[in-house]
Amino acid sequence: MLIAIDGPAGAGKSTVARALAGRLGFAYLDSGAMYRCVGLLALNAPDQAAAALAAGARIEFVAEAEAGARRVLLDGHDVSDAIRAPEVSEAASHVAADPGVREALVAKQRELIAGGDYVAEGRDIGTVVAPDAELKVYLTADRTERARRRAVELGGDQATVMAEQTLRDERDSTRAHSPLEAAPGALVLDTTGMTIEQVVEHIAGLARKARASA
């Protein structure tokens, strides 16, 4: 079974997806981490085409003892922490607008989720990567709440995070290739005021119903 979770930054995708994968015993795919890996490569090799970097990158997710948790390896090196730096996030947003990058990473993502049960999260899982996913959820939240969450996560100033978030939302939603939007048939879930546990339990219930009716 594949559960696709999409949505903008700060909506809770990564936290919810990891916890949900642990709850259900599924593997977890963080597609955003893959774009961050390419963003990191692009920062370190600005003279090379991002699409070529994406095509040649070896990106792996290695499970940890904690249920649902995974380390991110890029060409054999652990970059789990490095790809969370603000400058890498910004670079990831830029390379994600490159159709060549998206083509390369979508192929890698489809290969990863081809076997077994997965919770996959990102910005185009339900629309592009796996439109036939058994369960598609689009997480969102009030823009102020999303900025607050990201500021806490990054240890930054909320006003600065909101300004950057607004620019990224605009870029992600208006790009020509794979714009950020809810997939047809996706459940749109506003997580404002909800705890992680409440969101996870709600989606887990939907997953159980989807599997029972399959």
N, C-alpha and C positions, 0 to 999 in steps of 0.2 A: 504494500500500500504506500502511496506517496501523498504526503500532506504538503501543500505549497502555501507558504506564508510570505506575502508581499506587503509593502508599505514604505512610507517615508522614514527618514532618520528620526530617532527618538520615539518612535511608536511602540517600541518594545520587541521588535522582531527577533533579534538575536537572543535576548534573555528568555523570551517565551519559547522560541524554537528549541533552545538547548534544554530547557526544563521539560518541555513536552516530549522531546526525544527520550529523555531519561525516564519520564513517567511511563511511556508506552514501550520502552525497550527498542526504539528505532535508532538508526544511524542519523547523524545530523550533518547537513550540508549548509555551510555559510558561504553563499555565492559572493557576498560582499567582500569577504576575505580574499577571494580570488582576484577581484578587481584591485583591491589594495596591494596585493602582491605585484600586479603589473604596474601599479602606480609607483611602488617602491623601486622596481626595476627601471622605470622611466626616469625617476629622479637621479638614479645612479648612472644611467646611460642616456643622457638627453640627446645624443647624436644618433640614436638608433630609433627606428620606427616602432611605435608602441604595439602595432599589430604583430610585428615579427617577434617582439619580446613575449607577447602573450602566447603565440603559437609555440615558441620554444621553451616556455616555462614548464618546469615539473613541479606541480603543486599537489601536496599530499596533506591529508588530515589524519593525525595519529591519535587514537583514543587514549584517554587518561583513565585513572582509576575511578574518578568521579563520573557518575552516570551522565552520558550525553556530552561530556566535556572532551574537547579535542585540541591538540596543538597543531599549528600550521607550519608545514615545512615547504620551503621554496628552494628548489634545486638542492635538497638535502640539508638545508640550514633552517633552524627554528627561528621563524620571524613573527611568532605569535604576538609579541609585544611591539616590535618595530613597526608593524603595519597599522598600529593604532595611533601613531603620532599624527597630530593635526595636519602637518604638511603632506603626509601620505594620504590622508583622507581627501584632501583637496586635489591631489594628483590623481587619485582613483576616480573622482568625479569627472575629471577631464578626459582620462583615457576611456572611461565608460561610454563617452559620446562617439568614440571611434568605431565605426561598423566592423572594421577588421578585428579589433579587440573583442567585440561582442561575439562575432562569429566563432573565433577561436575558443573563447571561454564557454560559450553555450555548448559547443561540441564536447568539451571536457566535462561540463556539468551533466550533460545527458549520459555520458559514459559512466560517470560515478553513480547516478541514481538508477541505472538500468537494472540492477539486481538488488533484491532485498527491500526492506521497509525503510523509508526515509522521511524525515522532516526537513524540507529544503526551504531556506528563506533568502529573500533578496528583494529586487525591485521589478523583476520580470519573470519570476518562476512560473506563475500561473498564466501569464499572457504569451510567453515565448518559449521558455525552456521546457515546460511540461503542461501545456494547455489541457491535457487529458487527465491531469491529477485527480484522484478520487475525491479529494477535499481541498478546496481553495479558500483561503482566508486573507482578507486585506485588512491589516491592522492600521489604525490611525489614532490620532489624539489631538486635542487642542494644541495649537502651535506654541502657546506659552508653556504648556505642560511638557511638550516635546523638547523645547529648549532647556527647561529646567532639568529634565532627565539627562540630556546630553552634557550639560554643564557639570552635573554631579559625576557623571561617568568619566569626563575628561579632566575634571578639576579646573575648569575654566570659568570665565565670567558669563553669566546668563545672557546679558545684553549682546555681548560679542558673539556668543554661540547662536543666538536668534538671528542676528544679521547674516551670519554665514549660512545658517540653515535656510533662510529665505532665498538666498541666492542659489543654493543647491537644489531646493525644491523647484525653483523656476527652471533651472537647467535640466533637471531630471524629467520634469513633466512636459517640456517643450522640445526635447531632442528629437531629431527625425527618426532615429532608430530605437525601437523598444522604449518608448516613453513610459514614465511611471504612471500607472493607472490600474484600477481594479479590473481583474480578469472577468470575462463573462461568466456568470454563475457563481462568483466568489461571494462569500459572506463578508460584508463590511462591518468590522467590529471596532467601535470607538472605545479605546482603553482608558480614556480620561477618568480618573477617580477609581479605577479598578486596580486591585493588587495583582502581582504576577500570578499568584496562586489561583485567583479567580479567573483570570484569562486562560491559564493552562487548563484548569478544570473544565471550563466551558468548551474549549476546542477538543479536549480529550473526549468529552461526551459526544460531540459531533462526529469524531473519528469512530467511536464505538458504534454509533448508529449507521455511519456510512459503511463500515465493514459488515455489519449485520445484514444490511440490505443488499450487499453485493452478490 
